[in-house]
Amino acid sequence: LESGEGLTAARAMSRWLCCISLLDMQEERRLLLMSYESYFACQEAMRLRFSSVVSPLFNFARDRVGRLRGVTFPVSLADMVLQEATYHAEFGPLPQKTMDLLQSLIGGVLSPSDPHHQERARALVSAGLESGAAPKPGMRGVFPYGWVIPSAACRRAGVRSFITGNQIQGPEFWLNQLTPDAPAAAISLADAAQWTRCCAFSPTGDGQILLSP
């Protein structure tokens, strides 16, 4: 996973495996496939500068990897936090949730204490505090035109995004649920378009393939 060619090859294999019904897989293999696919999706989102889904995808990947039992994933949870924070630090102040993750890493709460990880986390926190509240010059990410404009396609006002917790501005995209009694979940249409560009699976984490909006 370190080289660009290796990542491209692994990504292609992951996308091919995603075409297979997950219901035919054992639980551990299903989680492992979703772990790889979601981690590759994080790398793709950062490459494409899809900033609004970078952190949600990392959260999704960490949750999948954290559920693995008896299998060692090649990228640690701590490394994922550092990758996410490094990406955001390139553009300006770190999101508060990312800062909280770094503090958990420094305190050894997120994963076993590692001096190297803790040192990098402290440097990112320090840089984030010094940068202040103003974003750095340049484009922070890719955002579709009109993504916050209210739309007649919205079902109702005040819908909160399943992946960010923030109120959705503009049209929403409702996620399918496997069970009828599961609570309704939606994300913004803009985030749905970017998520599907990077990750094959639905943010609900139930193994469903997320169809393009």
Buried (B, 14 or more C-beta within 10 A) or exposed (E): EEEEEEBEEBBEEBEEBBEEEBEEBEEEEBBBBBBBBBBBBBBBBBEBBBBBBBBBBBBBBBBBBEBBEEEEBEBBBBBBBBBBBBBBBEBBBBBEEBBEBBBBBBEEEBBEEBEEBBEBBBBBBEBBEEBEEEEEEEEBBBBBEEBEEEEEEBEEEEBEBBBBEEEBBBBBBBBEBEEEEEEEBBBBBBBBBBBBBBBBBBBBBBBBBBEEB
